[in-house]
């Protein structure tokens, strides 16, 4: 009995220290847990883009000029529909601007629901501040009217011109109208009539797709979920949820999913910004670029061989003129410790004055050499 107890205690101790001794990592090591709704979207549940053309009136001399012929024609057509016949010759539109109106029709939007709309000048107006958008139909890709927009613009910018000089802050030729759109038509289709759900992963990955399938089938064995590819997971509607798809989606979207994200390094060449995960490290590599030498080692400094001393120059021969002494240029050589991250390397290169273009070139070369074990994306 005592031997059995001792054996069990030793087994538990070995299992506890095995990861520290270089054994196989735990299944949860490096994993992240998040609900299904945070890593996948439901196919068919999305917004739809709307677009319209309209006129903004009430501007204080900051509207379109006579060079914008379409604004003059649009104003004449609008006045004609109101029973006022005018000619376009010599018509001034400095208080009017032609604009494009955009909005997004949310999923399952119903008639009467309010939308935020964005108004942008498409003529030569200098500012839309203080203007009012006239009733503008908003059309979908099928050329049908789904909403109507109208209201006073909110422009978070200004434009001032005095004595031939102008000053503008931000973009005074674009503004928003909160709740300025009204839904007039809903998108056809019944959500509860579906026979299958299709989830699209935000990042394609075969392993994560299999994990999603496993989590769904453990929660609902009758669902018989399966992965169609590395991004799409198909979930047939179980019989007990027939006609109750909303309840099924509410149950599935909160499922905790164990997944491991890919290591990725994103570089913005224009600004020199480098964004990476905390676990992106660099392997052993030597970098030589424009007089700069950087070495990343996988051993401790005290294990490196000592540097070879530089031999002293030979003494000049008797009676010979000594050669002029040229001071040696201080070499730009740097050695980084084991486990160096991409962030530390980027910070060092930035402090040394390396240009963003050269930094991108260095990271690309490291990726090709295999020292950078992550996906590199250049913006």
Secondary structure, DSSP 4 states (H G I P E B T S, - for coil): -HHHHHHHHHHHHHHHHTTTTT-PPPTTTT-EEEEHHHHEEETT---EEEEEEEEEE--SS-S--TT-HHHHHHHHHHHHHTT-----TT---TT-EEEEEEEEE-TT--TT-EEEEEEEE-SS-S--TT-EEEEEEEE-TTS-EEEEEEEE-B---EEEEETTEEEEES-TTEEEEEEEEEE--PPP--GGG-SEEEEEESS--HHHHHHHHHHHHHH-GGG--EESSSSEEEEEPPGGGTT-HHHHHHHHTT-EEEE-PPPEEEEETTTTEEEE-TT-BB-SEEEEETTEEEEE-SS-GGGSPPPPPPPPPPPPPTTPPPPPP-PPPPPEEEEEPTT-BHHHHHHHHHHTT--HHHHHHHHHHHHHHT-B-SEEEE-
